[in-house]
Amino acid sequence: MNRPVARSHDRHPPFFRSVIADARVAAAYRSDRFPFRTRRDALVQTIRLLWVSDALLAQAIYRLQSRLWSLGVPWLPRLARRLAVAVAQLDIADPVVVHPGVYFAHGQAVMDGEVEVQAGAVFFPWVTIWGSSPGEKGVTIGPNAKIGTGASILAPANVGAAARIGANAVVVGDIPAHSTAVGAPARIIAG
């Protein structure tokens, strides 16, 4: 295993805590009850949401893929990645770090390279995020950022906290926090 990938695995959050946090955000977006009352309630609600939401199931499979890589399991992570693609077309590569509490509206996203996604980020379908090679500046998606349908973000780029990327936008640079960017290439229209 090469060093940059090994370092990214050290930054992956714990499996169960991440899946529960993802389920809580998914429940909020689905207008379900999301303040889970107890650990048992959190487990039951998470299992229910995994059953009814293919995107959340694919995201949980991605979490399993990351955990298996960090344990050094040889071929099961690749199988898990293919399963996530089959379930909801969610293709998240090995070096990508997705923090707990991220929402994929319908799956259908591709992320590869040096990419880090902060908590609260929301991705609508057909998003592509292409990070850089290991060791170079990649893509960072800030907390509570919203990425619109069909948007593409190419490294090097930093999408600030609570920024909004419009549908089909192509981001090729930094987007400040609390701003809105649209177009190809993306330009800031509000902020």
N, C-alpha and C positions, 0 to 999 in steps of 0.2 A: 504494500500500500504506500503510495507516495505521501510526502509530508503535508502538502496543502490540504488534501482530502482528509488526512488524519486529524489535522487541526480543526477542520469544520465539524467533524464528528464529535470532538470534545465540546463544541459549542451548542450541540443539539440539546433541547430541553428534555426532561424526563417524559417517558411515554404516557403514563396514565394521567399525569397532571395536564399534559398538552391536550389529550383527547377530551378530557372533561372541560377544559377551557374552550376548546373549539366547539364543543356541544353547547356550551352556555351561549356563545355568540350566535351559533346557528339557531338556537331556540329564540333568541331575541329577534333576529331578522325574520324568522318564520311566524312571529307573534305568538309563540308558545310561552309557557311559563318558564322563565329562565333563572330566577333566583332559586337555585336548588337548596332545599332545606337542610338535608342531612347528607352524609356520604352515601347512604343507601339510596336516597332519592336521586342523587347525582348519577349513581350507577344505573338505576332503572331508567331515568330520563335519557341518559346517553345511549343506552342500548336501544331504546325506542327510536331515538333520532337516527341512529345508525341504520335501523331497519327501514325508515321512511325516506331517508335522504341519501341518494347515491353519491352525491358530492362529499358529504361528511364521511361516508364509508370509505371513499377513495382517499380522503385526507387522513383517516385513521390508518389506512394501509401504508400511506407514505410515512406516517410516524413509526409504524412497525419496521418499514424498510430502513429508516435512519437508525433505529435501535439495533437492528440486526447487523448493520454495517459497523456500528460502534463496538459490538461484541466480537467482530471479526468473523462472523459466519460467512462462508465463501460464496454460495450461489443463491441462497434464499432471498437476499435483498433484490437481486435482479428479477426474480420471479414475482416478488411483491410489487416492484415497479410496473411490471407488465400487467399485473392484476389491477392496479390503480388506474392504468390507462384503459383497460377493458371495462371497468365498472363505470367510470365517469370521465374518461379522457383527461385525466389529471396526470401530467407527466412532470415530475419534479426530480431533477438529477441529484446525484450524490453530494456535491459540494454546497448545495443550496441549504440555507438555514432559515426555517420558518418558526418564529416564536409562537408560544401558545396564544390562542384567542384570535385566530385569523379565520375569515369567512370566505369561502369560494361559493358563489351563488349557485352555480350549476356544474361545478367542475370545469372541464374544458379549458385548461390552462397548461402552458408549457413554460418551464423555468429551467435554465441550465447555466452553468458557469458560477462565478463568484457572485452570489446573490444572497442578500439578507433581508428578510421580511419581518417587520416589527409587529407587535400585538395590535389588534384592532383594525388591521388593513382588510379591505374588502375587494374582492376580485370578481368581476362579472365575466361572462363566457368569452372564450376565444382570445384570451390575453396571452401574449408572448413576452417573456422577459429573458433577455440574452445577456448574461454576465460576461466577464472577461476570462482570460486564462488565469490559472492559479498564480498568485503573487502580484497581479495587477489590480488597479482600482476597478471594482465591479459595479453592481447596482445595489442600492439600498432603498427600500421602501419604508418610509417613516410610519410611526404609529397613527392609526385612524385614517390613513390615506385610502382613497377610493379610486380604483382603476376601472375605467369604463369598457364596455364590450368592444372587442377587437383591437384594443390598444396594444402597442408594442413599445417596449422600453429596452434600449440598447446601451451597453456599457460604453464609457463610464457615465453613470447617472446617479443622482441622489434625489429622490422624491421626498419632499419634506413632510413633516407632521400635518395631518388633516388636509393635505393637498388633494385636488381632484383632477384626474386625467380623463378627458372626454373620450367618447366612443371613437374608435379608429384613429386615435392620435398616435403619432410616432415620436417618442421622447428620445432625444439624442444628447441631452445635457441635464443640468440640474434644474429642478422645479422647487421654488421656495415653499416654505410651510404656509398653509392656509391660502393657497392660490389655486386658480383653475387654469389648466392648459388644454388647448385643443389644436387640431390641425396636424399636417404632416409637412415639414417638421413642426412639432408642438411649439406653440407660442402662448405666452401668458395673457389671458384676457381679463382676469379678475384676481385681486390679491390684496 
